[in-house]
Amino acid sequence: MATKKRKKAAKALSLNIGLNSVSAAAYEGWTGPLAACEFDANDMAALARSQGMKARVLLTKKGTRANILAAIRSAAKSLRAGDLFFLTFSGHGGQVRDVTGDEADKQDETWCLYDGQMIDDELYFELSRFAAGVRILVLSDSCHSGTVTRARLPVTDAAPGTARSKMMPLEVGRRVYARHQSFYDKLQTNVANSVGKADKSSISDPDAVLSNLSVGGGRISAIARKFKAAVILISGCQDNQTSMDGDHNGAFTAQLLQVWNHGAYRGSYATFHAAIRAAMSSTQTPNLYLLGNVSRFVAQRPFTV
């Protein structure tokens, strides 16, 4: 009597990044001191492991462009349909001038990694290389993070009072870009060229995704079927807001952990985002951004392997 083959268990990898400072050499003397980002990364890794994921943590000096790109690319090579990649970042967000003409505000948003910035176009392209059917969850506790895979809105320059903002000061950003313009311009051009050479049927226009975003009957869909992987980004704020640091966790990460409640939460990603958003200040509004065929993914309980 033939026996049915057991369905292969999904594989889940977690990459959790937290930078309490950056290299002065890469940021024109600015080190961007923060307090809670390493805590955020460690707490996200602990959550990932509790759900059966294999987690890797990159803290401050280990949070380099080379290390992070290598880890993302390694995950892209090893994960297949049904598998999960959980990517978290806690640190400063920044901007560089858009030279490829794909940003309405003429700025590309960035993650401030230890030895240089990762541009939103770059991250978007890396995620587009994952296999069809892979689920990707990105949590970004940084400024300019509303659609860090692709961002559009104008930004303000300061956080209220003496609280620590996760935004690289605009003047620092201008100096960094002026000093390293050739690097960042070439990086954008190389990414644009790589996208142009890739199979156009596998890459969608991220701005078109936003126009397809709809909410109805408690369900959310943003279907860009040409994007192979299914991506959920829950970010710390809108692109024109600032994410705030804390003493043990960033404001967004702290609220996320509270809603998660050590795994007691039983809702979907859509309701998870709504619960986090409802509990936060109007000056910091977490965003939900979706890419690919996410209908089933976004309806799952968060962090389900």
Contacts in CASP RR format, 6 or more apart in sequence:
PFRMAT RR
TARGET T0000
AUTHOR 0000-0000-0000
METHOD contacts of the structure
MODEL  1
MATKKRKKAAKALSLNIGLNSVSAAAYEGWTGPLAACEFDANDMAALARS
QGMKARVLLTKKGTRANILAAIRSAAKSLRAGDLFFLTFSGHGGQVRDVT
GDEADKQDETWCLYDGQMIDDELYFELSRFAAGVRILVLSDSCHSGTVTR
ARLPVTDAAPGTARSKMMPLEVGRRVYARHQSFYDKLQTNVANSVGKADK
SSISDPDAVLSNLSVGGGRISAIARKFKAAVILISGCQDNQTSMDGDHNG
AFTAQLLQVWNHGAYRGSYATFHAAIRAAMSSTQTPNLYLLGNVSRFVAQ
RPFTV
9 305 0 8 1.000
10 82 0 8 1.000
10 83 0 8 1.000
10 84 0 8 1.000
10 305 0 8 1.000
11 78 0 8 1.000
11 79 0 8 1.000
11 80 0 8 1.000
11 83 0 8 1.000
11 84 0 8 1.000
12 48 0 8 1.000
12 51 0 8 1.000
12 52 0 8 1.000
12 53 0 8 1.000
12 54 0 8 1.000
12 83 0 8 1.000
12 84 0 8 1.000
12 85 0 8 1.000
12 86 0 8 1.000
12 305 0 8 1.000
13 53 0 8 1.000
13 54 0 8 1.000
13 55 0 8 1.000
13 56 0 8 1.000
13 75 0 8 1.000
13 78 0 8 1.000
13 79 0 8 1.000
13 83 0 8 1.000
13 84 0 8 1.000
13 85 0 8 1.000
13 86 0 8 1.000
14 44 0 8 1.000
14 45 0 8 1.000
14 48 0 8 1.000
14 49 0 8 1.000
14 53 0 8 1.000
14 54 0 8 1.000
14 55 0 8 1.000
14 56 0 8 1.000
14 85 0 8 1.000
14 86 0 8 1.000
14 87 0 8 1.000
14 88 0 8 1.000
15 55 0 8 1.000
15 56 0 8 1.000
15 58 0 8 1.000
15 68 0 8 1.000
15 71 0 8 1.000
15 72 0 8 1.000
15 75 0 8 1.000
15 85 0 8 1.000
15 86 0 8 1.000
15 87 0 8 1.000
15 88 0 8 1.000
16 41 0 8 1.000
16 42 0 8 1.000
16 44 0 8 1.000
16 45 0 8 1.000
16 48 0 8 1.000
16 55 0 8 1.000
16 56 0 8 1.000
16 57 0 8 1.000
16 58 0 8 1.000
16 86 0 8 1.000
16 88 0 8 1.000
17 41 0 8 1.000
17 57 0 8 1.000
17 58 0 8 1.000
17 59 0 8 1.000
17 63 0 8 1.000
17 68 0 8 1.000
17 87 0 8 1.000
17 88 0 8 1.000
17 89 0 8 1.000
17 90 0 8 1.000
17 111 0 8 1.000
17 113 0 8 1.000
18 37 0 8 1.000
18 38 0 8 1.000
18 40 0 8 1.000
18 41 0 8 1.000
18 57 0 8 1.000
18 58 0 8 1.000
18 59 0 8 1.000
18 60 0 8 1.000
18 63 0 8 1.000
18 89 0 8 1.000
18 90 0 8 1.000
18 91 0 8 1.000
19 34 0 8 1.000
19 37 0 8 1.000
19 38 0 8 1.000
19 59 0 8 1.000
19 60 0 8 1.000
19 63 0 8 1.000
19 90 0 8 1.000
19 91 0 8 1.000
19 92 0 8 1.000
19 112 0 8 1.000
19 113 0 8 1.000
19 114 0 8 1.000
20 33 0 8 1.000
20 34 0 8 1.000
20 35 0 8 1.000
20 36 0 8 1.000
20 37 0 8 1.000
20 38 0 8 1.000
20 59 0 8 1.000
20 60 0 8 1.000
21 31 0 8 1.000
21 32 0 8 1.000
21 33 0 8 1.000
21 34 0 8 1.000
21 60 0 8 1.000
21 114 0 8 1.000
22 30 0 8 1.000
22 31 0 8 1.000
22 32 0 8 1.000
22 92 0 8 1.000
22 112 0 8 1.000
22 113 0 8 1.000
22 114 0 8 1.000
22 115 0 8 1.000
22 116 0 8 1.000
23 31 0 8 1.000
23 61 0 8 1.000
23 114 0 8 1.000
23 115 0 8 1.000
23 116 0 8 1.000
24 30 0 8 1.000
24 31 0 8 1.000
25 115 0 8 1.000
26 114 0 8 1.000
26 115 0 8 1.000
26 116 0 8 1.000
26 176 0 8 1.000
26 180 0 8 1.000
27 112 0 8 1.000
27 116 0 8 1.000
27 168 0 8 1.000
27 172 0 8 1.000
27 173 0 8 1.000
27 176 0 8 1.000
28 172 0 8 1.000
28 175 0 8 1.000
28 176 0 8 1.000
28 179 0 8 1.000
30 168 0 8 1.000
30 169 0 8 1.000
30 172 0 8 1.000
30 176 0 8 1.000
32 92 0 8 1.000
32 112 0 8 1.000
32 168 0 8 1.000
34 91 0 8 1.000
34 92 0 8 1.000
34 164 0 8 1.000
34 166 0 8 1.000
34 245 0 8 1.000
35 164 0 8 1.000
35 245 0 8 1.000
35 246 0 8 1.000
35 247 0 8 1.000
36 90 0 8 1.000
36 245 0 8 1.000
36 246 0 8 1.000
36 247 0 8 1.000
36 248 0 8 1.000
36 249 0 8 1.000
36 250 0 8 1.000
36 253 0 8 1.000
37 60 0 8 1.000
37 90 0 8 1.000
37 91 0 8 1.000
37 141 0 8 1.000
37 245 0 8 1.000
37 250 0 8 1.000
38 59 0 8 1.000
38 60 0 8 1.000
38 90 0 8 1.000
39 248 0 8 1.000
39 249 0 8 1.000
40 88 0 8 1.000
40 90 0 8 1.000
40 141 0 8 1.000
40 249 0 8 1.000
40 250 0 8 1.000
40 253 0 8 1.000
41 57 0 8 1.000
41 58 0 8 1.000
41 59 0 8 1.000
41 88 0 8 1.000
41 90 0 8 1.000
42 57 0 8 1.000
42 59 0 8 1.000
43 249 0 8 1.000
43 253 0 8 1.000
43 257 0 8 1.000
44 86 0 8 1.000
44 88 0 8 1.000
44 90 0 8 1.000
44 139 0 8 1.000
44 253 0 8 1.000
45 55 0 8 1.000
45 56 0 8 1.000
45 57 0 8 1.000
46 55 0 8 1.000
47 257 0 8 1.000
47 260 0 8 1.000
47 303 0 8 1.000
48 55 0 8 1.000
48 86 0 8 1.000
48 303 0 8 1.000
49 55 0 8 1.000
50 263 0 8 1.000
51 303 0 8 1.000
51 304 0 8 1.000
51 305 0 8 1.000
52 305 0 8 1.000
53 84 0 8 1.000
53 86 0 8 1.000
53 303 0 8 1.000
53 305 0 8 1.000
55 86 0 8 1.000
56 71 0 8 1.000
58 67 0 8 1.000
58 68 0 8 1.000
58 71 0 8 1.000
60 114 0 8 1.000
61 114 0 8 1.000
62 114 0 8 1.000
63 113 0 8 1.000
63 114 0 8 1.000
63 115 0 8 1.000
64 113 0 8 1.000
64 114 0 8 1.000
64 115 0 8 1.000
64 116 0 8 1.000
65 113 0 8 1.000
65 115 0 8 1.000
65 116 0 8 1.000
65 118 0 8 1.000
68 113 0 8 1.000
68 118 0 8 1.000
69 118 0 8 1.000
69 126 0 8 1.000
72 87 0 8 1.000
72 126 0 8 1.000
72 127 0 8 1.000
73 126 0 8 1.000
73 129 0 8 1.000
75 85 0 8 1.000
75 130 0 8 1.000
76 85 0 8 1.000
76 126 0 8 1.000
76 129 0 8 1.000
76 130 0 8 1.000
76 131 0 8 1.000
79 85 0 8 1.000
79 130 0 8 1.000
79 131 0 8 1.000
79 134 0 8 1.000
80 131 0 8 1.000
80 133 0 8 1.000
80 134 0 8 1.000
81 131 0 8 1.000
81 132 0 8 1.000
81 133 0 8 1.000
81 134 0 8 1.000
82 133 0 8 1.000
82 134 0 8 1.000
82 135 0 8 1.000
83 134 0 8 1.000
83 135 0 8 1.000
84 134 0 8 1.000
84 135 0 8 1.000
84 136 0 8 1.000
84 137 0 8 1.000
84 304 0 8 1.000
84 305 0 8 1.000
85 130 0 8 1.000
85 134 0 8 1.000
85 135 0 8 1.000
85 136 0 8 1.000
85 137 0 8 1.000
86 137 0 8 1.000
86 139 0 8 1.000
86 303 0 8 1.000
87 136 0 8 1.000
87 137 0 8 1.000
87 138 0 8 1.000
87 139 0 8 1.000
88 138 0 8 1.000
88 139 0 8 1.000
88 140 0 8 1.000
88 141 0 8 1.000
89 111 0 8 1.000
89 138 0 8 1.000
89 139 0 8 1.000
89 140 0 8 1.000
89 141 0 8 1.000
89 142 0 8 1.000
89 148 0 8 1.000
90 141 0 8 1.000
90 142 0 8 1.000
90 166 0 8 1.000
90 250 0 8 1.000
90 253 0 8 1.000
91 111 0 8 1.000
91 112 0 8 1.000
91 141 0 8 1.000
91 142 0 8 1.000
91 166 0 8 1.000
92 111 0 8 1.000
92 112 0 8 1.000
92 142 0 8 1.000
92 143 0 8 1.000
92 166 0 8 1.000
92 167 0 8 1.000
92 168 0 8 1.000
93 109 0 8 1.000
93 110 0 8 1.000
93 111 0 8 1.000
93 112 0 8 1.000
93 142 0 8 1.000
93 143 0 8 1.000
93 144 0 8 1.000
93 145 0 8 1.000
93 166 0 8 1.000
93 167 0 8 1.000
93 168 0 8 1.000
94 109 0 8 1.000
94 110 0 8 1.000
94 111 0 8 1.000
94 112 0 8 1.000
94 117 0 8 1.000
94 143 0 8 1.000
94 144 0 8 1.000
94 167 0 8 1.000
94 168 0 8 1.000
94 173 0 8 1.000
95 107 0 8 1.000
95 108 0 8 1.000
95 109 0 8 1.000
95 110 0 8 1.000
95 144 0 8 1.000
95 155 0 8 1.000
95 168 0 8 1.000
95 170 0 8 1.000
95 173 0 8 1.000
96 107 0 8 1.000
96 108 0 8 1.000
96 110 0 8 1.000
96 117 0 8 1.000
96 119 0 8 1.000
96 173 0 8 1.000
96 177 0 8 1.000
96 184 0 8 1.000
96 188 0 8 1.000
97 106 0 8 1.000
97 107 0 8 1.000
97 108 0 8 1.000
97 177 0 8 1.000
97 181 0 8 1.000
97 184 0 8 1.000
97 185 0 8 1.000
98 105 0 8 1.000
98 106 0 8 1.000
98 107 0 8 1.000
98 108 0 8 1.000
98 188 0 8 1.000
99 185 0 8 1.000
99 188 0 8 1.000
99 189 0 8 1.000
100 121 0 8 1.000
100 188 0 8 1.000
100 189 0 8 1.000
100 191 0 8 1.000
100 192 0 8 1.000
102 121 0 8 1.000
102 150 0 8 1.000
102 192 0 8 1.000
103 151 0 8 1.000
103 152 0 8 1.000
104 152 0 8 1.000
105 152 0 8 1.000
105 153 0 8 1.000
105 154 0 8 1.000
107 155 0 8 1.000
108 119 0 8 1.000
108 120 0 8 1.000
108 121 0 8 1.000
108 151 0 8 1.000
108 188 0 8 1.000
109 119 0 8 1.000
109 120 0 8 1.000
109 144 0 8 1.000
109 145 0 8 1.000
109 147 0 8 1.000
109 148 0 8 1.000
109 151 0 8 1.000
109 239 0 8 1.000
110 117 0 8 1.000
110 118 0 8 1.000
110 119 0 8 1.000
110 120 0 8 1.000
110 144 0 8 1.000
111 117 0 8 1.000
111 118 0 8 1.000
111 123 0 8 1.000
111 140 0 8 1.000
111 142 0 8 1.000
111 148 0 8 1.000
112 142 0 8 1.000
112 168 0 8 1.000
116 180 0 8 1.000
117 176 0 8 1.000
117 184 0 8 1.000
119 184 0 8 1.000
119 187 0 8 1.000
119 188 0 8 1.000
119 191 0 8 1.000
120 147 0 8 1.000
120 148 0 8 1.000
120 149 0 8 1.000
120 150 0 8 1.000
120 151 0 8 1.000
121 150 0 8 1.000
121 188 0 8 1.000
121 191 0 8 1.000
121 192 0 8 1.000
122 187 0 8 1.000
122 191 0 8 1.000
123 148 0 8 1.000
123 149 0 8 1.000
124 149 0 8 1.000
124 150 0 8 1.000
124 206 0 8 1.000
125 191 0 8 1.000
125 194 0 8 1.000
125 195 0 8 1.000
127 136 0 8 1.000
127 138 0 8 1.000
127 149 0 8 1.000
127 229 0 8 1.000
127 231 0 8 1.000
127 291 0 8 1.000
128 195 0 8 1.000
128 198 0 8 1.000
128 202 0 8 1.000
128 203 0 8 1.000
128 227 0 8 1.000
128 228 0 8 1.000
128 229 0 8 1.000
130 136 0 8 1.000
130 228 0 8 1.000
130 229 0 8 1.000
131 228 0 8 1.000
131 229 0 8 1.000
132 228 0 8 1.000
132 229 0 8 1.000
133 228 0 8 1.000
133 229 0 8 1.000
133 230 0 8 1.000
133 293 0 8 1.000
134 228 0 8 1.000
134 229 0 8 1.000
134 230 0 8 1.000
135 229 0 8 1.000
135 230 0 8 1.000
135 232 0 8 1.000
135 297 0 8 1.000
136 229 0 8 1.000
136 230 0 8 1.000
136 231 0 8 1.000
136 232 0 8 1.000
137 231 0 8 1.000
137 232 0 8 1.000
137 234 0 8 1.000
137 269 0 8 1.000
137 302 0 8 1.000
137 303 0 8 1.000
138 148 0 8 1.000
138 149 0 8 1.000
138 231 0 8 1.000
138 232 0 8 1.000
138 233 0 8 1.000
138 234 0 8 1.000
139 233 0 8 1.000
139 234 0 8 1.000
139 235 0 8 1.000
139 253 0 8 1.000
139 256 0 8 1.000
140 146 0 8 1.000
140 148 0 8 1.000
140 233 0 8 1.000
140 234 0 8 1.000
140 235 0 8 1.000
140 236 0 8 1.000
141 166 0 8 1.000
141 235 0 8 1.000
141 236 0 8 1.000
141 243 0 8 1.000
141 250 0 8 1.000
141 252 0 8 1.000
141 253 0 8 1.000
142 148 0 8 1.000
142 166 0 8 1.000
142 235 0 8 1.000
142 236 0 8 1.000
142 243 0 8 1.000
143 155 0 8 1.000
143 165 0 8 1.000
143 166 0 8 1.000
143 167 0 8 1.000
143 168 0 8 1.000
143 237 0 8 1.000
143 241 0 8 1.000
143 242 0 8 1.000
143 243 0 8 1.000
144 151 0 8 1.000
144 155 0 8 1.000
144 167 0 8 1.000
144 239 0 8 1.000
145 151 0 8 1.000
145 235 0 8 1.000
145 236 0 8 1.000
145 237 0 8 1.000
145 239 0 8 1.000
145 243 0 8 1.000
145 287 0 8 1.000
146 233 0 8 1.000
146 235 0 8 1.000
146 236 0 8 1.000
146 237 0 8 1.000
146 238 0 8 1.000
146 239 0 8 1.000
146 287 0 8 1.000
146 289 0 8 1.000
147 206 0 8 1.000
147 210 0 8 1.000
147 233 0 8 1.000
147 235 0 8 1.000
147 239 0 8 1.000
147 287 0 8 1.000
147 289 0 8 1.000
148 233 0 8 1.000
148 235 0 8 1.000
149 206 0 8 1.000
149 231 0 8 1.000
149 233 0 8 1.000
149 289 0 8 1.000
149 291 0 8 1.000
150 206 0 8 1.000
150 207 0 8 1.000
151 239 0 8 1.000
152 207 0 8 1.000
152 239 0 8 1.000
153 238 0 8 1.000
153 239 0 8 1.000
153 240 0 8 1.000
154 239 0 8 1.000
154 240 0 8 1.000
155 167 0 8 1.000
155 239 0 8 1.000
155 240 0 8 1.000
156 240 0 8 1.000
156 241 0 8 1.000
156 242 0 8 1.000
157 167 0 8 1.000
157 169 0 8 1.000
157 170 0 8 1.000
158 165 0 8 1.000
158 242 0 8 1.000
159 165 0 8 1.000
159 167 0 8 1.000
159 242 0 8 1.000
159 244 0 8 1.000
160 283 0 8 1.000
163 244 0 8 1.000
163 245 0 8 1.000
163 246 0 8 1.000
164 244 0 8 1.000
164 245 0 8 1.000
164 246 0 8 1.000
165 242 0 8 1.000
165 243 0 8 1.000
165 244 0 8 1.000
165 245 0 8 1.000
166 242 0 8 1.000
166 243 0 8 1.000
166 244 0 8 1.000
166 245 0 8 1.000
166 250 0 8 1.000
167 242 0 8 1.000
167 243 0 8 1.000
168 176 0 8 1.000
177 184 0 8 1.000
195 203 0 8 1.000
201 226 0 8 1.000
202 226 0 8 1.000
202 227 0 8 1.000
202 228 0 8 1.000
203 226 0 8 1.000
203 227 0 8 1.000
204 224 0 8 1.000
204 225 0 8 1.000
204 226 0 8 1.000
204 227 0 8 1.000
204 291 0 8 1.000
204 292 0 8 1.000
205 224 0 8 1.000
206 224 0 8 1.000
206 291 0 8 1.000
208 224 0 8 1.000
209 222 0 8 1.000
209 224 0 8 1.000
209 227 0 8 1.000
209 289 0 8 1.000
209 290 0 8 1.000
209 291 0 8 1.000
209 292 0 8 1.000
210 222 0 8 1.000
210 289 0 8 1.000
212 221 0 8 1.000
212 222 0 8 1.000
212 223 0 8 1.000
212 224 0 8 1.000
213 220 0 8 1.000
213 221 0 8 1.000
213 222 0 8 1.000
213 290 0 8 1.000
214 220 0 8 1.000
214 221 0 8 1.000
214 222 0 8 1.000
218 270 0 8 1.000
219 270 0 8 1.000
219 295 0 8 1.000
219 299 0 8 1.000
220 270 0 8 1.000
220 288 0 8 1.000
220 290 0 8 1.000
220 298 0 8 1.000
221 290 0 8 1.000
221 294 0 8 1.000
221 295 0 8 1.000
221 298 0 8 1.000
222 289 0 8 1.000
222 290 0 8 1.000
222 291 0 8 1.000
222 292 0 8 1.000
222 294 0 8 1.000
223 292 0 8 1.000
223 293 0 8 1.000
223 294 0 8 1.000
223 295 0 8 1.000
224 291 0 8 1.000
224 292 0 8 1.000
224 293 0 8 1.000
225 292 0 8 1.000
225 293 0 8 1.000
226 292 0 8 1.000
227 291 0 8 1.000
227 292 0 8 1.000
227 293 0 8 1.000
228 292 0 8 1.000
229 291 0 8 1.000
229 292 0 8 1.000
230 291 0 8 1.000
230 292 0 8 1.000
230 293 0 8 1.000
230 294 0 8 1.000
230 296 0 8 1.000
230 297 0 8 1.000
231 290 0 8 1.000
231 291 0 8 1.000
231 292 0 8 1.000
231 294 0 8 1.000
232 269 0 8 1.000
232 288 0 8 1.000
232 289 0 8 1.000
232 290 0 8 1.000
232 294 0 8 1.000
232 297 0 8 1.000
232 298 0 8 1.000
233 287 0 8 1.000
233 288 0 8 1.000
233 289 0 8 1.000
233 290 0 8 1.000
233 291 0 8 1.000
234 256 0 8 1.000
234 269 0 8 1.000
234 272 0 8 1.000
234 273 0 8 1.000
234 276 0 8 1.000
234 286 0 8 1.000
234 287 0 8 1.000
234 288 0 8 1.000
234 289 0 8 1.000
235 252 0 8 1.000
235 286 0 8 1.000
235 287 0 8 1.000
235 289 0 8 1.000
236 243 0 8 1.000
236 251 0 8 1.000
236 252 0 8 1.000
236 284 0 8 1.000
236 286 0 8 1.000
236 287 0 8 1.000
237 243 0 8 1.000
237 252 0 8 1.000
237 284 0 8 1.000
237 285 0 8 1.000
237 286 0 8 1.000
237 287 0 8 1.000
238 285 0 8 1.000
238 287 0 8 1.000
239 287 0 8 1.000
241 283 0 8 1.000
241 284 0 8 1.000
241 285 0 8 1.000
242 283 0 8 1.000
242 284 0 8 1.000
243 250 0 8 1.000
243 251 0 8 1.000
243 252 0 8 1.000
243 284 0 8 1.000
244 250 0 8 1.000
244 251 0 8 1.000
244 284 0 8 1.000
245 251 0 8 1.000
246 254 0 8 1.000
248 254 0 8 1.000
249 257 0 8 1.000
251 280 0 8 1.000
251 281 0 8 1.000
251 284 0 8 1.000
252 276 0 8 1.000
252 280 0 8 1.000
252 284 0 8 1.000
252 286 0 8 1.000
255 276 0 8 1.000
255 279 0 8 1.000
255 280 0 8 1.000
255 286 0 8 1.000
256 276 0 8 1.000
258 279 0 8 1.000
259 265 0 8 1.000
259 272 0 8 1.000
259 275 0 8 1.000
259 276 0 8 1.000
259 279 0 8 1.000
260 272 0 8 1.000
260 302 0 8 1.000
260 303 0 8 1.000
265 272 0 8 1.000
265 275 0 8 1.000
265 301 0 8 1.000
265 302 0 8 1.000
266 301 0 8 1.000
267 301 0 8 1.000
267 302 0 8 1.000
268 298 0 8 1.000
268 299 0 8 1.000
268 300 0 8 1.000
268 301 0 8 1.000
268 302 0 8 1.000
269 288 0 8 1.000
269 297 0 8 1.000
269 298 0 8 1.000
269 299 0 8 1.000
269 300 0 8 1.000
269 302 0 8 1.000
270 288 0 8 1.000
270 298 0 8 1.000
270 299 0 8 1.000
272 302 0 8 1.000
273 286 0 8 1.000
273 288 0 8 1.000
276 286 0 8 1.000
277 285 0 8 1.000
277 286 0 8 1.000
280 286 0 8 1.000
290 298 0 8 1.000
END
